[in-house]
Amino acid sequence: MTTRTVPVLSRAPLAGALLSLFLATATVSIHAQDTLYWNRGSGTWELSATTWATTPGGEGTTAWSNGNSAVIENTNPSLALAVDISAQDFTAAGGASLVNVSAATATTWRTLTVTGNGSGNLDIRASIGRLTVNLGGTSAWDGLLVTRGGGSNRVAITSATGAGIATRVRLEGGLLGLDTALAGQVVTIGELSGSATGAEVTAAYGANNVATKTLRVEQSTTTTYAGKLAATNGGRELAFAKAGSGTLTLSGALLHSGGVTAEAGTLVITGTTSDQGNYTIDSGATLRAATTINFGTVASRALTVKSGGILAPGAIDTVGTLTLVGGDGTGAGLVFEGAATVLFRLGSAQDKIELTGAGMTGSAAGGAGSIVFRFTDNGGLVDGQAYDLISFAGTSPGIALESFTSNWGDTFQYNGNTLQFVYNAANIPEPASVALLLAGALTTGMLVIRRHGTRA
């Protein structure tokens, strides 16, 4: 609290209707937000103790007041929240942990709310009671937030500006909640990970409101998230989007119904699903899936590959089957909007795509040769054998045979509603031939460059 003497201008009437101005002084109290420094080891964050310094590395002579800014200077101290804390800015320069006080019970719930800038690596790990970090800042948190232990510890994003691509979240228990204020908005974080199957990302946070909240993960790293994407609750629906050049694997239970979009990079789905919304693969993005995507039966839903999108059945390192099931029978279940690529491992053990349920047919708008299978040899291929690729449901496949082509030729056929590829070894270049072709192309390119370089 800062006290400042401020001049106040006052006007008073004088006899004879004359006016004069005089200067009177009054004392006005103005609250200034202070930055306080924690430069000790682990301890209790409370309002009464003089444990905070007013300068970096200084003595702890000041008590905390909510609304100040906090800088945690030491490396990884544990801070026990004795009360709810509100900080304008929060910086964990060397990392920090939040815990509950030793006298906490199951009903001891404490909150750290950041209203300005937040940064640093913060581990939220109360072993009893609940701890919540509210990201309501005007700038995105810059650093890693980790939650541990059941559903007791949580990160709540209460403002779309409180998180961004610098915000990394690892759920080792607990949850990431999108608050009521985010209804109809897209919230971006820079990384999602965690090995706890009981963790969850949920839109059912805060008051009930019928709206969709989208979590968009724009990451350049490779991570796995084993927790849940939570189901709609009280009208609060979660949608999910993967952006950025990295790879994110969702290996947990996908219970949300707001849809999934692969915007960029690679999104891998190996977990279970139920009542899913529409899936969309944007141009340049890859969706790889070794699971059953269950759309439920309440609406016409589909997996749509936009022009330039890449679909890949199976997991990253192992072959597998992508199954699409559900829908209300009024629309196609697998839709190719234009030129698309399907990555496919073929052999005695191979990838496959299966559509089951009434109306789960295909649709393609790109014309002849617009759907390109990029085959790789997974071993055990037999010359002349037909290999199943896509099994369509419904009364017909829905996609004309000439829509398909591949890097191994165009020997496609339908066997009933199943798309097959007839393997012809003569169409597959030997590795030595491929090397010669590449060497020839390189030599030709060098000659062209040399000729261009010798021209006057």
N, C-alpha and C positions, 0 to 999 in steps of 0.2 A: 504494500500500500504506500503510495507516494503522496505527500501533502505539499500543495503548491499555493502561493498567494497570487491571486488573479485580480487585476483591477476591474471594477464593475462600474459602468457609466450610469449615473443617476441624474434625473432632471427634476427640478422643483420650481414651482411658480414663486415669483417674488412680488412684493407689493407694487401696485401701479401697473400690473399686467406685464412687468418686465420678466424676462426669462434669463436665467444664467445656468451654466453647466458647471457642475462640480464633480470632482472625482472622489468617490468613496471607495474604500477598500473593504473587501469581504474575503473571508477564508473559504475556499471551495476545495473539497476532497475529490481527487481524480484517481481512479484505479488504473494503474498501469500493469500490463501483463509482464511478469518477470520470468527470466530463465534461471532455473535452479539446477544444481549439479549434485548427483549422488556419486561420491568418490570413495565409498567404503565397501566392505564386503556385503554379504547377505544381511537382510534386516527387514523391518516392518515399515510399510508405507502407510503412514497415518497423518493426521492433521495437527497433532499437538507437539510431537517431538521435534527438537531442533537438530535434525539430521541432514539438512540440505545446506550446501554452500552456495554463495552468490557469485562465485568466480570459479573458473576451471581449476581443479586441484586445491581449492580452498578448504577452510575449516567448516565443519557442519555447525552453523550457528543460527539457522533459519528454519522455521516450520513451513510445511507445505500448505499452500492455499489452492483450492481447485480453481482452474482457469490459468494457472501458471504453465510454463513450458518446462519439461523435464529432460535432462541429459544424464544418462547412466554411463559414467566414465569407466568404471572397472569392468573387467572381463567376466562375463557370465555370473553375476550375482543372482541370488534368489530373492525376489521381493514378495513379501507376504502382504496382501491387501487387507488392511484392517477395516477400511471403509470403501465406498464407491469413489473412484478417482476420475476426475475430468481434467485433461491436459490439452492446452492449445496445441503445442508441438511435443512430440515424444521421440527421443533418439536413444537407441541402445547401441552405443558406439562399439562395444565389444561383445554384444549379445547379452541376453538376460532371460531369466525365467520368472514367471508369475506363479505363486502358490497361494493357498489360503493360510490363514493364521493357525497356529497349533490348536487353538480352542475351537476351531470350526466344527460344525455339525453338518448333517446332510442338507439342512435348510439354510446354510450359510452361502448366500449367493453374492458375489462381488463382481463389479464391472470396472474396466478401464475404458474410458471413452476418449478418443482422439478427435478433436474438432478442427485441427489444422493439418500440419505435416507429420507423418510418422515414418520412421526408418529404423533399420537394424533387424537382427534376427531375434525373435521372441518366442520362447517355449512356454506354452500355457498348459500347466500340468498339476492342477489341484488334485490331490488324492481323495479328498472328501469335500462335499459341497460342490459349488459351481463357480467357474470363472469365465467371464465373457470379455472379449476385446471388441469394442464397437468402432468400426472404421467409418466415421462420419466426416472425415476431413475434407478440406478444400483441395488437397493434393493427395495423390495416390501413395499408399504405403510402399516404401522402397526397402525390400528385404524379405526374409522368410518368416512365416508364421506357422508354428507347429502346435497342434492340439493333441492331447493324449487323454486316455481314460474314459471309456464309456461315452455317454452323451452329455457328461457334466461340463466339459470344457468346450468353448465354442468361439468362433470368429463370426461376427455379425457385420455384414456390409449394410450400412444404413444410408449411404449416399453413393451415387454412381461415381462421384469424383474421389471417393475414399479408397478406391482400388484402381489398378492399372497394370500395364505389362511389366512393371517393376515389382509387382506384388506376387510373391510365391507362397502357395499354401500346401502344407503337408498335414494330412489328417491321419494321425495314428490313434484313432478314437476321436470322440467328440464330433462336432459338425461345423459346416460352413453354412450360414443362413443368409438368405436374401430378404431384407426387411420389407415391410408394407410400403414404405416410401418408394420402392423400386418398381412398383406395378407398371407393367408395359414397357419397362426399360431393359437395356442390355448392359450388363456389368462385365467388364473385362479384367481378367487376372493374367499373370505371365507364366504360371506353371501350377499344375495340380498333380499331387502324388500322395502316397500313403499306402501302407500294407494292411491296415485294419479293416476287416470285412464289415465290422459294425459301425464304422464311420459313415457319415452321410452328408450330401449336399442337398439342401432343401429350400424351396420357396415358401414353405409353410412356417414363416417366421414373422412375428408381429401379429397385428390384427387381421382378421379374415377380410379378404377382398377378392372378388372374382377377377383375376387378371393373370397374365403370363409374365414371368420374370425369366430372363435369359442369362445364363452364365456362359460367357465366351472365354475360352482358354487360348491365349495367343502365345504359344511357347516355341522356343527354338531348341529345346533340350529333348531328351528321350526319358520318359517316366511311365510308371504304372500307378493307377489309382484303383485300389481293391474294394473301396467302399460303395455305398449305394448312391443312386440318384433317386431322391425320394418321390413318392407318389403325390398326386394332387390332394390337397387337404383344405377344406373350407374355401374352395374356389381358387386357391393359390397354386398355380400350375408352373412347373419348371420346364424350360427348354434349354438345350445344350448345344454349343457350337465349339468346334476345334479350328483354330487358326494358327498361323505361324509355321515355320519350316520344320519344326520338330515332330516327334512321334509320341502320341499319348495312347496308352492301352487302358481300356476300361474293362477290368476283370471281375467286377462286382455285379450286384443286382441292379438292373436298370428298371425302375418302377415308374418313372415319370412319364407324362403323356404329352409334353409340349413339343416333341420332335427333336431330331438330331441333324445338325448340319456340319459337314466336313468342308470348311472353307479353304484350307491350305494345309500343306504337310500331310501327315498320315495319322488317321484315327483308326485304332484297332479295337475291335469289340470281341471279347471272349466270354463275357459274363452272361448271366441269364436275363431275360427280358419279359415284360408283360405290359399289355395295354399301351403300346408305343404309339407315338405320333408319327408323322411323316419323316422319312430319312431323305436327305438331299446331299449329293456330292457335287460341289462346285468345280469349275474348270481348274485343272492343275492339282486338285486335291485327290487323295487316295483314301478310300474306306476299305479296310481289310477286316473281315469278320468270319469267325468260326463259331457260330452260335445259331440259335433260332430267334429271329426277330418276330415277336408276336405283336401284331397290330390290334388284337382284340377284334370285336365284331360290331362295334357301334358306329363305324364310319368307314368310308372308302379311303384307305391309306395305302401308301406305296413307298418303295425305294426308288428315287428318281436320280438318274445320272445326267447331269447337265452336259452340254457340249464341252469336251475337253476333260471331263471327269474320268476317274480311274476306279474301277471296282475290282476287288481282289478277294475271292473266297479263301478261307483257311487262315491260320495264324502266321506270324512272321517266319518262324523257323520250321513249322510243321504243316503238312497238308491238312485240309479240313473241309467241312461242308457248311455253307451258308444256307439256312432255311428261312423262307418268308412264309408266314402263316397268318390267316385272319382276314380282316376286311369284311365289308358288308356285301360283297359280291357285285357291286355296281361299277367297279373300276379295275384297271390293271394293277398288278402288284409290283411289277418291275418295269420301269419306264426309262427309255433312252431318248433324250430330247434332241440329240445331234450326234456328232462324232464322239465316240467313247472308246476307252480301252479296258479290256478285261485281262488282268494278270492271272495266269493259270498254270499250275504245275501238273504235268501229264505223265502217267506211267502206271505201274502196277499198284502203286499207292498214289492217289491223285486228289485234286480239289474237285468240288462240285457245287452247283447251285440248285436248290430245290424250292419250288413254289407249291404250297398245299392250301386247300380251301377253295370254296366256290369263288369264281371270278378272279383268282390269282393267276392271271395270264400276263403276257408281255405286251409291250408297246414300243415302237421305234419310229422316229420322225426324221432320221438322218439320211435315208435312202440307201442305195446299194453300197456295200463295203464300208458303212459308217461305224460298225461295231467291230473293233479289231481285237482278236485274241492274241495276246503275247504269251506263247507257250514256252515253258522251260522243261527240259527232260529230267524227270524225277526217277528214271531208271525202270527197266523192265518193259519198255515199249515193244510191241509186236507189230511187225509190218503187216498192213492190211486190216488191222483190227479197228473196230469202231469203239470209240470211248465216249461215255456219257458226259455232257457238259452242263446243260440246264434242263431240268424237268419242269414243265409248265403244268398248271392245273387248268380247270375249265374245259370247254369243248374244243378249243384250238389253241396253239401256242401264242398267236397274236402278233408274231414278228415274222416277216417274210424271210425265207432262207437266204436270199441274195443280200440281205443286210449284213451278213457276217463275212468276215475275212480274217486272215491270220498271217503271222510271220512264217508259217509252215505251209502255206497254200490255202486253197479254198475248197477242200474236200469235206464240206459239211453236208449233213443230211438230217432229216427228221425221222425218228422211229416212233410213230404215234405223236405224243406231245413232248418227246424228249429230243433236244438238240444233241447231235453227235458229231464227232470229228473222226474221220477215217485217216489213220496214220499211214503215211507213205514215206518210207525211209529215203526214197530217191529225192524227195523235196527238201531234205534237211542237209545243209552243207556240213561237210566234215570240218572239224576244228582247224586242220591244216589249210583247208580251202578258204575258210574265213580269214585266217591270218594272211594268206596270200592276197586276198581281195583287199584287206586293209592296207597291206604293204604297197599294193599297186596304187590304191587311192592316194596314199601318202606321197609316193614317188611322183605321181601325176601332179599333185598339188605343189610339190617343190619345184617341178619343172616350170609350172605356170608362174610361180613367184619369181623364179630366176629369169624367165623371159621378160616379165614385166620390169624386173630390176635392170635389164640391159638396154631397155629402150631409151632413146635420147629424148 
